[in-house]
Every structure is written in C-alpha cells, then in structure tokens.
Amino acid sequence: MGGDLSYRGRLLIYASMAAIGGVLGSTGRIAAFWIPAVAVVLFTAGARVMGKGNKAVLALLCLVFFYSGLLAGHARFAAWNGRGGPAGEVVLEGRVEVGCRGEREDIVNVFKVTGVGEGEGAREGDRYLLRQPQEGGGPLRWGDTLEVRGSLYLFERAGGGIGGSLQAEQIEVLSRSGNPFLSMALAYRGALREQVECGVDASAAGLIEGMVLGDYRMLGARDLLALRRSGLVHLCAASGLHLAILAAFIVWLGARAGISRRSILLLQAPILVTYALAVGLSVPVMRATVVALVAAGAFILGRDFDLLPALGMAMLYLVAVDPGAAAGVSFQLCFAATLGIALLYRPLGALLHAGRSKIMAVLTATLAAQLAVAPLILFHFGEVSVLAVLSNLIVLPLVPVLMAMAMFSSLLGAVGVPLAAPLMQAASIFARAIIVVAHTLSAQHWAAVRIYPLSPAWLGLYYAALAAAFLARGRVRKGGRLVLAALLAAALICGTSLPARVLGHGGRTRVTFIDVGQGDATLLEAASGATVLVDGGKDGGRLAADLRSRGVSFVDVIVVSHPEEDHMGGLEGALEVCDVDMLVHPGTKDDEKTHRFLSRAQEMGVEVRTMRAGDYLTYDDIVITACGPPAEIPYEVSANEYSLVLRVDGPGFSLLCTGDVEEEGEQMLASSSYDLDCDLLKVPHHGGFSHNNEAFFNLVDPEIAVICVGRENTYGHPAQATLNALHRMGCAVYRTDQRGDIVIDVVEGGYRVECER
C-alpha cells in the first residue's frame, strides 16, 4: 500500500518539496550551515519512501525540486528585502487583479504594477493593495488597466504576494479587460449580487454570496461565528466542493440533454474557468480548477485519471505563482482536506462498513476530511468544532440545491426573466435553514475543542499516527490506531471538559498585563470567576491567541479606554474567540473605525454603553469605578487626555488602569474627589513624559507599576524621567518590552509576580 501510494504520489511528493523550499526561501533564512543537513535528510528520506524505480535518482529529484522552490522563494524575498517603509508619491500603471482583500467595511482591490512613471521604490511585477480616493473614486472592475497617482507604503515582506499599500489620489482608467471569460465572470457576479439584494434578508444574502461567490464578508458577525463553531464555515469559502457541485451539475444537465461525455467536458472547461474567475481565483478554487481540467483532459485523451498526480500538478502551479504559497492557511487546509478524502476514504469506509449507502458515503468523506484538517484548524485558530461531522451531514444535501437555485436566478436575472426573484427567494429558504443549524449546534458550550498554543511536534505525531492507522498494516496499524485514539481523546477532554481554572489561575485573583507590543491589554481574572479585559493592543490575532492560551472563553466586560488603534485595534480578536457580555467605552470619539467596531460588537449581541466618571460596575466582590473622563467633555478633545480611567477593587487588591492620560488628564484626576491610592498601577501612556508624573505617582503610591510598551518603539517610551520618578517612589517597576507578559497573582499578604521573560 505504502509503496503504491509513493509511486502514484511521486509528482505530489516533488511538488511538496518545492512548496517547502519556497516557504523556507521566502523567509530569507537561507543559512549555509543547514542547507547540506537538509539535503542529506531529504535524500535519505526520499530514498526510503519512494516506490518503484531507481531510488537514488528519485531522491535526487526531491532535492532538485526542494532547491528550486528554495531559490524561487529567496528571489521573492530578495526583491523586497530592505525596501520597507514609505516610498513617497508615485505614478504607476498597472492592472486590477482578480480578487480583493480586506474586511466588509474596507474591501480593497489588488493592483499589479506594469509600469513605473514617477517615484522610487515601486517595481514592475509588484502587487499592492489599492485604496481608492475617499471622494470621486468610481467603481473599478477586475482586469481594468489604470494609471494611478498616489502615496505608496511598502511592507517589509511581501505577505501572500502583496508588497505594499497604495493610497490613490487620482485614478484614470486606461482600458477595460478584453478577456471574454473575465467579462462573463463579472457579469455573473453583478447579476447574482443584484438578485441577492432584492428582498432577501441579510443573513441569507450573506450566506448565499459566501457559498456561491466565496465572499463571506457580507455575513453578519454572529452568523459567521456560528458557522465557525459548528464546522460549517468552509461553505462560505469557494472551494473544491463548490467546483465539484458545479461540474457534476453540468454533467447531469448534459446527460439529460443527450450530449456525449466528451462534448460535455469540452463545454465544462470554459464554464469552470469562468466560475473560478468569478469567485476571485482563491487558492482552493485554483487547486480544484487545475484538478478538474486535468481530469477532463485525461478523459478526452483516453487516459486513466489519478487524483494524486493531479494534486501534484495543482501544487506546482500554485508554487510557481507564489513560491511562499504553502505558508498560507487556505493552501494547507485545501490540500489536507483533499488528501484526507483521497487517502482515507476507502480504509475509513471499510472500518465503518459504509457499503453502498449514500448517507454513509457522505459521512465517511466528511469524517476523512475532518480527520485531516482538524489539527491544522486547531493549530492556526486554536478552536475546532466537535460537531463538524454532524453539521455537515445535515446541511450538505441542501448545498447543491441552494447553489443551483442561486446560480439559475442570477443567470435569469441577467437576461431579464421574471422568474429570477422567486427562485432567489426559494434559495434563501435553504440558506436560512443552514444558518439555523449552525446557530443551534454552536450554542452548545461543548461544541468546540479549544487548545492553544498547539505544538508543531504534536502535529507531526498526529499525522504520523493517522497515516499508520489507515495506510499501514499489521502491528504498525494497530499501534497507530491506539496512538490516534489517545490523541483524539486527550484533545476532546482537554478542549471541552476541563474548566478554565484548571488551566488558568487556579481560583486566585490574577491580573495579567499582556505583551501586545506598543499598546495596552490588561486581563483581570477574579477568584469569583469574573473576567475583565481592558484594551487589546493593535493585533486581533495576537490577542486572540493569548486569550485562547489562557483558557479564556467568556469575558464579563471589555473596556475600551479610548478609541486609538494601539488600544482598541485588537479587541475584535476578543469578540471572535470569547463570549462577551458587555463593552464599555468613554464615548469621546465617533470616527468611522470606532463606529464600525462598536456596531460589530452590537451585531454580535454585546451590550455597548458609555462610561464616565462616577459610573461603576459590580461583579460579585469586584467593583469597577470610573474616575475619568468627566461627564461633560469639550467637543474638540484629545482622546488620550480623556481616556476612561478605572479603579478596580477586590479582596486583597486594588488596581488603577489609566489609559493614555497625559498632563491634562493627570491634573483632572488629581483634582477629583476619587481615591487614587492603589497597589497596582498601569502607568499612563506607555510611560511617556509628563510634568505631573511625580505628583501623580505620589497620589497613587503604588507597590507595583507596570509599563505596557513595545520594543524599540519610535516614541521614546518609556521616558527616563518617568522611570526615575517611579524608582524614587520605591515601587517595583515591570515593563512588557523587557519581561513579556507580566502576571500578578493576589496571594495572602500581598502579590506574586511572574514574568514571561
């Protein structure tokens, strides 16, 4: 079995070598001392696993593909190395690429440079995020050729092939795309969106656009969260499943019309290419399109089709387009899911006695895919649905019907047939049914396994056990199944059953100042069970990972001290991974980003309210009192000076969180009637300089002062004068840039401080 697989999957093995090399090369970490070591390991491993043929030659080919990917990735890295930072004003000519990036409220196009007119830093072939002017910017279409005048900022590294952000001041459309497939794809997208927006409720409309166009950004936040926790979110990313449904539907229609199989496949190819363009050429769709075209070509030429070499061709194509593609989550998930079905379906079906039952066939395929992707989902996102197999088994019969109705509706609408609207309404019924299933299953508190961080070594052990359990024979297979069962049981018990306290603070009150770089994030976990999060830094992913690692799944209140990016920017990560009861903010700024964040929180069912001086919250034995800002605030104010300042009191501790107040804010606090004397102080404004610092510190008189600050920041934080003032107070001073996460446990008679570094 193993030898046969290695023979059939030889091209896939070579492609995997190229993908690994491309990822390593893209990091720029090519060191002479480990290149020979890698060569020896790959050569030895290749010689052992290869099936038929001269094993030495085959292992040598593994090295050739690996170093080809390595050099291609390094060339991509070298093209960007040292170019990061502002590049100034530029005039560029280029093309709007197929696909787009960004969130629902900030969707941007991808612009590929074909010519540089003015400015430095930009090069032909670069791809940037193109942000249109706020006023006077008309709609752009994929494939348009443009001349753009604007301001360019280059990233330190081209992540996902994107190397910078281009803020346009003026855009001139030089020409429209002459590609007939792209024109049909754009017409199809437009017709579908038009039909969806006519009388279909928002939840159903968002799911239909996600399923048919692969654009889940129109989905509401609560619906998207439910789909994730129920294991159905993959339906909202155009993938091989969607392409397979479309291809099967074309074959079915052709067969009913009496068209020969060869003719059907010839007609199918341009339709699949058009659909791939319509959904934005995502990695899963490109992989599925290449495989489908290889399958069609094999049939037309009278050759046998084998999925494994076809996957190898798809992987080589993707690595040729982007050498570092394998670092992407979608790349890993789509290939893992497909390989899981290809390799595990038969042995798993035999184990489950699936026979010819269609229900068992769907169950077996779903379980095979989940076994292959679950560890990767857990590794990247810290959470994987326990109910994914059940939820997919329930909704998968609805998916082809929904897609067929939605696609027909858009086609009929494009030609003006009145039947289009009722057909889309019928499709929306199926969409709402899927959403109901997602919400029902995700409502169970044990619906998801939450383990973070997950070690790469655990991943390696899991996949080795998975391969042994289903692809090996004899004792190796039995041993593999035992190890696999033990790993799955451990994940299930640890991820769904153990309470947070077992993994967390053990029943004590704990205050954690999270290292989020140049920003603030303070987590209070009270002995009574209350959880308070004050600010969240800039990076939502970073905060989400930290909360997962601490076993935090519920937050009583999120506090936004003030609406600046280094305090509020990362809090969306907390909304995604935690159930949140309330969010409070000072209400001092109502710009677009703040309004968008608060609206998202409300959309997710979080109570949002303002909090000013004199307001307070009580959670069991924890009292949170707002000491600032005052109830009345001038219209033009500094967001820093009017930060929401909180005093938190509980058994054996007192904490003062000061946001980013500076001189004026410190004076207001000093002149107020509030008791500022606290044991723990979050030092204002990352330790920045203020003439009032020493007087303010004397009022607080802390035992422990913590400065949340980023390494080598450009603001000069913390100021030496601030550090000197704190040292004169005689308090202990901790900095997140030096010590990482700072954890303070309230113990009998005082505090115990533990630092990450």
Steps between C-alpha positions, in 0.01 A plus 500: 500500500771745604715422198204534266408838649856627476506397133164660417576808707850555370417830329319613816811420705715705262250787515501482881879529496472811282231645730712444813802653331293797385380571853851476647643718224227762543603552862848601389657258746737317267796401712796314352542279806157335481459468123724187478321351802162547335638347181619188683168457687287545188720272292489224764125535557429510129703186438305313770141599410520492121339200336599362162803620309853609580459635853821701494386683186155560647645633825728726298194637320349583841807714568475667159140602564578610855787726393301634206230611743763629743667716235167628365386592851830669580481698177155625606638590845806676354274710276345654814789491744587851617216670310254535790359833612352810333593526132344843445295625206488276194333479160444138400334315219356160566208261504232424756554135589223245536401479867499750783605533863383662821200488728137567422527873571840541336518283187793594277620391157834340417709702253787348298758745371584481129682831469659762726455860389621697800634430846741255659452166669235353269600237245329322215327186620433632850148452638348757735176555684333784309299737717281733297457871576229567757330735257464474126616138471272308264455121507790295364467166324737209512722509194489880457824666396563813708733791547519579869651804669532464873702425811675163533598315817705181457476211744813339643405175331257402224246302701274297273657670201385847619791737553351835588208738535428759232274787610375647173448872457400476135404200286458494125354191333707443186312196372260225596590132489451327167498153656161346409510256793564784744222709344255212542622443857445865592154500342413189699623655827304816437180314414525281809559794733206685344267205556622447857439863591138485380286389793732238658568550873854593601599164655385295202650750256838485675502120497398480132776739399744301712399165353463600136764775473731400785459846654397447863565864592132586461408254776405641838752451779273273707416283200867467407590405857224236507621354171855479636403329824272254324767407244308644202709806422669316211171537308566874482837467332483400136681168487524167325160405642333786316686429178417129527131581545506726194690243292260219603202720419636574151553127440146427623347764271704382204399139558131599515543691175658198330840664450802269483735490798789634293295798383381566855858516624599733217213730596574460869856638485414864407213501750727389782763758402233771496375394842856497639543859377162600643591384851838674494754225425541398863756229577240221551322592177822510297597162642159352416496658152838353409392156625169522308675602177754218538214253553317629193818484292570143614150390397517672161840343428382160617741486794438386856454779754675485838430770759844494663707610195225749414542651847873510437444701180269739687755548776781567253283759325422681826866496610603635159253789543610567861802309639387564857142387441531195729533729801140607447226341712265452203776315308559261789132440571389442142776249422460328838124458448542362149778263600297388799212396275731349236704289742265428789163451331541131414662375823265713709199376301607142560539571872150655515347231275372776273409268214295669227297722730501859375459634853798298619699616197438866595582423863822319406618778269418768759675310778806439280528872421450599865766258622744657256425869564399511868858519639588779256189696597587448865860605436413820314179606672513328839147366461340221299138388494412170663170496310647562153420150372140516624437851371645419158295183479185705566561790261696349210184376323377862499815648347463381137134606491581843641788555258297387199211731588725798567700449180189458286347808661802712412504371141128561456532844655781589260267441203196659666286190567241573777553157659837613640367666818275212617782254435738702718233520770476120491880476530487728804278245680780242475755763608298585810469128581881464493537804727245356746697173513822693560354707785330200660810282507747777590287599800626193688782605734691182413456545122866586446839376617720790611872431535764766443788514440533166326853371452623418147643182654145398594398556138780276378407226747133523405555469124748217548242315712225578247704359212594191700139444614352489150780447248728252676445134583543260788643620829586842362134559415383381844757719673407796285132462586575484871714815486242677283216409738705621797580833332136560400375409847754730666404788269130443566541485878738794526318713247140455611489376859773657710391830651709809437623508861672162466706644217500856627527687829391222735230692689718802584446853380747565221590814306689444175660783306519342154797581279331630183791712383448876494155495654296405805314184602419417862309186601344465845383153604335513841479210743121529481514427126453854368718588201581855387709596196629857479617585146646257248802640317511528118499140381179301542670172413767552763244579770276209396792259522587623849143469625475147361826401666358613834176309457292818493171435319270748678561867585259688723605841377741637242621851575615734223704764680498721189451441127860488380639216289755382758223450758187414300641345182546148634172469687323344202715195573338476844153525346583212266630253759301595811140544596479859624222634721571874493730756338555844652675802350539869588303628199760765423546430130262394226718449195432232237723231654352545847145493367578187297648317800215591734243403235670164455485437875129585508440278199652212698253556783738686733350776715686824417488799733699807588669545836612826657624621838265386776366195317581160643456128432480219755584135440460299821779638722664706224411872473606699194476878542556755225719788621509673162423647256249755636134484398533813287777499240585780256428417135862529387694288747809283505397135512801430723416763763142382527573131531267288710691465830386212721561409860441128565460379858465145625604273789867569574577724200441836334589594143503829310481483118582842356479461123713765328431804720772762490548829684145634467345163582726452803406847627128420465545177694706674772233769546215247515352355819589141411742297708792424270709311758548150349738209529527431125544774240485473124733793426334763276582528128763223480726688743507819294631825649270734694589792727241373748629142515669515839208677670257253343707198607508636857119509502476140380791374713516158326684192620535371143504711182471339157592674174337353188737592217644358179862420435704767320190715446543829315334710773781479755278315748553467786659838579800487730344773718194278551717203598698718742180627662372145549829382647497790746158373615668176602250284308584198286497588128432245225501559124335277239772578244758350735301235687224396256169411663495612863276289722413622850324254732325627812624280785457516874681809627593645162583416139705249306642617166596264218643622171520332161862608461 
